Amino acid sequence: MAKKHKQVTWGGRFSAGPAELMLKFSESVSFDHRLAPFDIAGSKAHSAMLAHVGLITTRERDAIHSGLDAILQEISAGKFKWDAQLEDVHMNIEQALTKKVPAAAKLHTARSRNDQVATDMRLWFKHACGELAAKLLSAQQALLAVATANREVLIPGYTHLQRAQPVYLAHHLFAWLEMLERDRLRFEHVAAQANWCPLGSGAIAGTTLPIDREFTAKQLGFVDAKGRPQVTQNSMDTVADRDVFIEFAQACALVGVHFSRMAEDLILWSSAEFKFVELPDAFCTGSSLMPQKKNPDSCELLRGKSARLQGNLHTLLTLAKGLPMTYNRDLQEDKPPVFDSYDQTALCADVFAGTVGGMTVHTDKCAAAVADPALLATDLADYLVERGVPFREAHHAVGAVVQLAEKNAMQLDHLPTEEVMKLHKGFGADWAEVFDLQRAMAKRQGTGMPGPKQLNRQMQRWQKRLGGKV
């Protein structure tokens, strides 16, 4: 027979408490205790509303608030004892409060754990999105600092991992800034989606008591830009909805994909075959066997974390896909994936910023690589276009020049002019002037291109957007 356990929420219906194994299986306080500050904030707002509408006295409200403040201090000091028999963070706090404040027995008036946890999580999402956006900003600032310090450095740009065309290193880093900027905006969107107050929805159908949901929303900061309260509009959807969980995990997963792609570039650039950059020792490790090794572990783990973040998203999508309305206990499993996504994304942002911030650029290696004249083969085709040759014909003609260079084991710009002019009538005696990197970059003047004028414009844009000159 199952042992009788303390149970303050639904025990009146049962003659015996849950089995020890069931307690272990069903408890959530081991992971949801991190919601304590938000749960306490929600309870203070709820009790303030109860006093506002006359369901409790102001003296009872003040006693509840004092008790909650004392519990929060205990939790912050690490002195609060969490009890798995009480299942979750909500009941742990409520029982501790009831021992201190008799009026706390009235706190759960017109409230269910369903709308309570929904409120806690929305408060947490708003906080988490702000924290991650700030960490992404720090990562962006680290990138901007590297771009600013190496603004004159040119490198080959790659497609299919083959040398394609020359770009400034800063232009490449600015591409990463664009990715992270979209990520920051995604977290702003998730925070906005979370900014609707669930309290008052109850377990499924609200309450018959005369509560004021808008008052509670204002107390908790669930307001629009004009300070108007925002409350959820359907009690059933409120307790069943997990869209914000999924959108948050999706935003984290996409950050992970972006960091993974950046990390792959850094891994390649730091290899002996490229050696464009030297990664900081503090974010690399050695080999237990080969003493010469310097492994880019931070970057490799950034790639690995991406898989973990995608897994969290998939967990939430699968969790929600077959559930009937409204609340089902399955949804208890919604928190570990989002908590883990937050933790890992925050860690990834810090590690990326540290790795990039300590990186050294080998300008000589970059210069040697970008000196490859083949990078300007397309510019040679453009040269023919400017002389009236259709692009497809120009492309074919330059292909013939490339083939000739390969046949003679020569660089493109070292071919004899007379031999090149035989390949197409569009080539003039000045054809080789195309292979001047400064000329080539200066001609790339359009918006979004890697020419020096646009580079300066983007440098100023990012300095302004990311908080002033770096």
N, C-alpha and C positions, 0 to 999 in steps of 0.2 A: 504494500500500500504506500502511496506517495506521502511523504512527510508534509505536515502542515507548515507552510512558510508564511512570512509576513507578506501581505499583499494589500495595498491600500486603494487600489483602483477598481478591481472587479471581484474581489474575494467573496463578497456577500452572496454571490450566486452559487459558489462551489463549496462542497463539504470537505474537500482536501486540496492542498496546494499542488503545484506542479512537481513532477519528479526532478531529482537533482540533474539528471541528464537533460531534461527539457529546459531547465533553467540555464544550463550551460549552452544549450543549442539556441535559445531564444533571446538571451540578454544582448543588449546593444551598448551598455554603458562603457564597455571597454574601448569603444571608438567614438560614441557620441558625446562623451564627457567634454570634448572640446567645444561643444555648443553652449557650455555653461554661461558665459557672459551674455550671449544672445538670449538664452532662455530666461535669465534673470531680468534682462531689459524688457522682454515681452511680458513677464509677470508683473513688473512694476507698471507698465503701461496699462495692462489689463485691470489691475487693481485700482489704478487711478480712474479708469473708465467706470468701474463698478461703483466707486464713490461718487463720481460725477452724476450718475443716473440714480443714486440713492439705494443701491443694492447692498452696499456696506457703508459704514460711517467713515468720516475722515480720520478719526482716531484709529480705526482698524486699518485703513489704508496706510497711515504713517507707520504703524507698528509692523505691517507687512514689509514696507519699504526698508525700514531699519534692519529687520531680520534678513532680508535679501542682501543688503549691503554687507552685513556681517558675514554671510555665507560666501559672498564673492571674495571678500578679503581672505577667508580661510582657503578657498580654492586657489587664489593667486599665490598664497604663501605655501601651497603644497601640503596643507594640514587637513584638508577635507578627505574623509574616508568614503570612497565609492563602494557601494554594495551591489553586487550582481543580482542578489535576490530581489532587488527593487527594479530590475530590468533596465531602466534607462536613465538618462540624465535628468529628465523631467521629474520622475518620481523620487529620485535621490534628493534632489533639491527641495521638493515639496515636503517630503517627510522630515528632512532636517529643519525646514522652516517651521513646520507644525510643532515640533518639539520646543522651539524657541518662542513661537508666537501662536497662541490659541486661535486667533482670528484667521490664521492661514487656512483653517478648514473651509473657509468661504472662498478661497482664492480660485478654486476651479469652477466656480459658478459661471454658467453660460460659456464654458470652454471645454473642448475635447483635446485629447492628445493629438488628434488628427490635425486640427487647425493650429494647435500649439507648435508642433514640429514643423509644419509648413511655414509658420512665421519665423521660427528659429532659423530655418534653412535659408529663407529669403534674406534675412538680415545677414547671415553668414556669406551668402553669395555676393551681396553688395560689398561687404568688407573684403572678401577674397578677390573680387575683380579689381578693386582699387589697389590692393597689394601687388597683384601680378602686373597690372599696368605700370606701377612704379618700378618694378624690377625690370620689365622690358625697356622702360625708358633708360634705366642705367646701362643696360646692354647696348642700346642705341648710342648712348653717349660715349661708351667705350669704342664703338666702331667709328664714330665721327672723329674722335681724337686720333685714331690711326690714319683715317683718311686725310685729316688736316696735316698731320706730320709728314705724309708721303704723297702730297698732292701732285707732285711732278712725275711720279713713278708710273711708267707704262708697263703693261704686261700683255701677253697674248690672251685674247678671249677665246673660249672654246665652245664648239658644238660637237656633239657625239664624242666628246673628250679628245677631239682633234683640234689643232691650232686653227683658228678661224680668222679673226681680225683683231687689230690692236685696240686696247681700251686702257684708260687710266685705271690704276688700282682703285682709286677713290670711286670711280664710276661703278666698279664691281661691288665695292662695299656699300655704295648707295643702293644698289639693288637689294642687298640684305636689309637695309634700313626700311625700304618700301615694304618688305615682307613683314617686318616687326611692327611697322606702323599700322598695317591692316590688322594685325593681331591685337594691338592695343585698342583699336576701334571695335573689334569684336567683343572684347571684354566690357567696353562701355555699353554696347548693345545688350549683353547679358545682364549687366547691372540694371539697365532700364527695364528689362523684362521682369527682373526680380522685384522691382520697386512697386509692388501692389500688396496691400495688407490682407492676409488671409483670416486674421482673428475675427471671430463672429460667425464663421461658417459652421462651427461645431463639428460633429462627427460626419454629418452628411446633409442635414436640413436646417442648420442654424439653431435658433432657440426661440422659445415663447417669451423670454424675459426681455424687458425694454432696454436693450443695450444701445450703445452709440458707436458704431464701427468707425465712423469718420473721426471721432475723437481719438480713438486708439491709434488709427493710422497717423494722425498728426503727432501724437506722442512718440511714435517710433520712427518718424522721418519718412514715412511712405507718402511723399508729396511730390507734386509736379514742380516745374520750374517757377510757377507762380505761388507755390506754397499750398496749393489745393490738395486735399487728401485723395489718395488713390486706394480704393478697396476692390478686391476681387468681386466679380459680378454674378458668379454662379457657385453656390455652396458645394455642389457635387463635383464640379470641375476643380474647385479649389483644393479639395483633399485628394483628388485622383491625379492631378496634373504633375508630371515630372519633366515637362519640356525644358524648364530652366536647368535642371540637372544635366539633361542631354546636351543642351546648347553650351553649357559651361565645359563639359567634358570634350565636346567637339572643338571648342576654341582652344583648349589645352592640347588636344591631339594635333591640331594644325600648327600650333607653336612648336610642338615636338617635331613635326615634319620639317618645318623651316630650319630649326636648329640642326636637324640631321643633315639637311642639304648643305648648310653652311659648314658643318663639321667635316663633311666629305671633301669639300674644297680645301679646307685647312689641312686635312690629312694628306691630300695629294701635294699641296704646296710645300709641306714640311718634309716630304720625302727626299731622298738623295737625288732622285731623278728630276725633281723640280728645284727644290731648295730655295723657293721664293721667300719663305719665312722660316723663322726659328721659333718654336713654341716655348713658353716659359717652363723651366725645370719643375716649378711648383705644381704644374698641371700635367706632368708626364711621369712615366715610370721606366725602369730598366728591365732587363731580362735576368732571370735567375740563372741562366746558362751562358748567355752571350754578353760579355761585358761592354761591347761597343754600342749596344742598343739603347735608343731613346724612343720609347713608344708613346704615341699621342693618345694616351688613355682617356683624357677628358673628352676629346672629340669622339672617340669610339663609343664611350658610354653615352654621349649625347645621341648618337645614332640608336643605341640600344634602348634608351629611355623612350624614344619615339614609339617603338613597338608596344611598350607598356602602356603609354598614354592612349594609343589606339585601342588596346585591349579593354581599357576602362570604358571607353565610349561604347564599344560593342557590348560589354556587359550590361550597360544601362538600356541600350536599345532592345536587347533580348529580354531583359527583365520586364520591360513595360509592354511588349508587343501583344501578349495574349491575356492581359488582365481585364476582367469585367469592371465596370464602375461599382463602387468608387474606391475606397481604401481596401487593400489586401495586405496581409502580413509580409508577403513577398517584398513589399516596398521598403521594409527595414534594410534590405540589402542595397538600397540606393546610395547610402552615405559612404561606405568604404571606397567605392570607385572615385567619387568626387573629391573626397579628402585626399586620397592618394594622388589624384591628378593635380590638385593644388600643390601638394608638397613637392612632387617631382618637377612640376613646371617652375616653381619658385627656385628650386635647387638648380635646375638646368639654366635658368636665366643668370643666376649668380656665377655659376661655373663658366658659362660662355663669356660673360663680361670679364671674369678674371683671366681666362685664357687669351682673349683678344687683347685685353689691356696690357698683358705682359709679353706680347708677341713682338719679335724683331723682324723687320723687313730687310731682306738681302737685296739691296738695289742693284748690285752688280749682276746678280743672277737674273733678275727681272729684265735688265737692259740687254743681256746676252740673248735671252729668249725672244724678246720682242724685236730684236734686230733681224729676225728671219724675214727676208723680203717676200716670201710666199704669203705672208699675212696681208699684203697689199695687192694680191692678184685681182680682187674685186675692184679695187681702185683703178687698176689698169683697164678693166672692162669699162668702168665709168669714163675713163679718158677717151676711149673709142666712142662711147655714146655722145660725149660732148663734141665729137668731130662728125656727128651725124650718122653713126653706125647703129642700127637696131640692136637692142640689148642682147637678144638671143644670138645674133650673129657675133656680137662682141664677146659674149661668153665663150662661144665656140673658138674664136680666134685666140683668146687668152689661154684657153685649154691647150691649144697647139703650142703656145709659148712655153707653158709648163711642161708639156711632153718633151719639147726640145731641150729644156734645161735638165730634165731627168735623164734623157738619153746621153747628154754630154757631161753629166755629173757636175753641173754648174749651178750657182745660184741665179735666180731670175734676172737680177739686175746686172749680172756679169756677162750676159749673152751679147755677142756682137750685134750692133745696131743693124748692120746690113742683113744679117740672118733673120732678125725679127721682122724687118720691113718686108721681107719676102713672104712672110706668113699672111699678111693682110695689108691692103693698101691704106688702111686707116692709120697705121703706125707711122709716126713721124720721127725725125731725128731727136726729138725731145722726149721720147717715150719713157726713158729711164728716170726722168725727173719725178715720176710718180712715186718712186721708192724713197721718198723723203718723209720720215715719220712726222715731223713737225707740220709739213704741208698737209699730210694726210689727216692729221687730227684737226688742224685749223679749218678744213673744209667740212667737218661734221658740226654744223652750226644749228641744226634744227632742234626743237624741243625734245628732250629725252635722249639726245645723242651724246657721245662721250668727248666732244670737242672742248677745248679750254674755256671758251666763253660759257658754254652750258655748264661745264664743271664748276666754274665760279658761281654761276647762278644757283646751282643746286647746293653748293657749299653754304651759301648765304641762307638759302631756304631751310636747310637742316639745322644750321646754327640757331636760327630764329625759332624754329619749331621745337627744338630739343632743349631750349633754355639758355640761349645766348651763346656767345663765342666760346669754343672749347680751346 
